[in-house]
């Protein structure tokens, strides 16, 4: 039986060249955010707890200013538009699974990815500070406090005939990378794939991703 490629692609630092949450915090947050970031990376607190606390440092009135800032500064990684067209031409399911927040993920992907294929965290601006919501929290098989739980989403969206490929860069992609059939990785995730001997290939641009997927189409 020929297997169907199914793609689960991270957003921050993968589709975009930089991590947008980090960019937001550097631009708008008081210094306390850096301790929270370090605690997340050292796994002293969960991603869900850390990201929630980081955004609670920001007044809700900053929403429009933050979105405008990212529209001006965020850069899509080379080849991403071509990659989206590539997946559509070949009928390859592509899901965006992001630890980012809806109020900036959707605007930055507008016109490229259908909203129903984007899975990310939510936001509430009704209070004094930004409150993050978790519409895709961990299922009963995950206790990591992921926020947007990528392993849970892979289990939900997996196909019986699927060859499931994760594309990512950071600690938030590690748990789902362990479950994938194959990983296309850069930065921190690449180091972890090498360390854990997970089946993987490196990428720098989405042209590299397309080259790797074309090779997989021959073998899956």
Secondary structure as the mmCIF struct_conf table of DSSP 4:
data_model
#
loop_
_struct_conf.conf_type_id
_struct_conf.id
_struct_conf.beg_label_comp_id
_struct_conf.beg_label_asym_id
_struct_conf.beg_label_seq_id
_struct_conf.end_label_comp_id
_struct_conf.end_label_asym_id
_struct_conf.end_label_seq_id
HELX_LH_PP_P HELX_LH_PP_P1 UNK A 2 UNK A 3
STRN STRN1 UNK A 4 UNK A 9
TURN_TY1_P TURN_TY1_P1 UNK A 12 UNK A 15
STRN STRN2 UNK A 16 UNK A 16
BEND BEND1 UNK A 17 UNK A 18
HELX_RH_AL_P HELX_RH_AL_P1 UNK A 20 UNK A 28
BEND BEND2 UNK A 29 UNK A 29
TURN_TY1_P TURN_TY1_P2 UNK A 31 UNK A 31
HELX_RH_AL_P HELX_RH_AL_P2 UNK A 32 UNK A 41
TURN_TY1_P TURN_TY1_P3 UNK A 42 UNK A 43
BEND BEND3 UNK A 44 UNK A 45
HELX_RH_AL_P HELX_RH_AL_P3 UNK A 47 UNK A 55
TURN_TY1_P TURN_TY1_P4 UNK A 56 UNK A 57
BEND BEND4 UNK A 58 UNK A 58
STRN STRN3 UNK A 59 UNK A 59
HELX_RH_3T_P HELX_RH_3T_P1 UNK A 60 UNK A 62
HELX_RH_AL_P HELX_RH_AL_P4 UNK A 63 UNK A 73
STRN STRN4 UNK A 76 UNK A 76
HELX_LH_PP_P HELX_LH_PP_P2 UNK A 77 UNK A 77
TURN_TY1_P TURN_TY1_P5 UNK A 78 UNK A 79
HELX_RH_AL_P HELX_RH_AL_P5 UNK A 80 UNK A 90
TURN_TY1_P TURN_TY1_P6 UNK A 91 UNK A 91
STRN STRN5 UNK A 93 UNK A 101
HELX_RH_AL_P HELX_RH_AL_P6 UNK A 102 UNK A 109
TURN_TY1_P TURN_TY1_P7 UNK A 110 UNK A 112
BEND BEND5 UNK A 113 UNK A 113
HELX_RH_3T_P HELX_RH_3T_P2 UNK A 115 UNK A 117
STRN STRN6 UNK A 118 UNK A 124
BEND BEND6 UNK A 126 UNK A 128
STRN STRN7 UNK A 129 UNK A 129
STRN STRN8 UNK A 131 UNK A 133
TURN_TY1_P TURN_TY1_P8 UNK A 135 UNK A 136
TURN_TY1_P TURN_TY1_P9 UNK A 140 UNK A 141
BEND BEND7 UNK A 144 UNK A 144
BEND BEND8 UNK A 147 UNK A 148
HELX_RH_AL_P HELX_RH_AL_P7 UNK A 150 UNK A 157
TURN_TY1_P TURN_TY1_P10 UNK A 160 UNK A 161
STRN STRN9 UNK A 162 UNK A 168
BEND BEND9 UNK A 170 UNK A 170
HELX_RH_3T_P HELX_RH_3T_P3 UNK A 171 UNK A 173
HELX_RH_AL_P HELX_RH_AL_P8 UNK A 174 UNK A 179
BEND BEND10 UNK A 180 UNK A 181
STRN STRN10 UNK A 182 UNK A 185
HELX_RH_AL_P HELX_RH_AL_P9 UNK A 187 UNK A 196
TURN_TY1_P TURN_TY1_P11 UNK A 197 UNK A 197
BEND BEND11 UNK A 199 UNK A 199
STRN STRN11 UNK A 200 UNK A 202
BEND BEND12 UNK A 204 UNK A 205
HELX_RH_AL_P HELX_RH_AL_P10 UNK A 206 UNK A 219
#
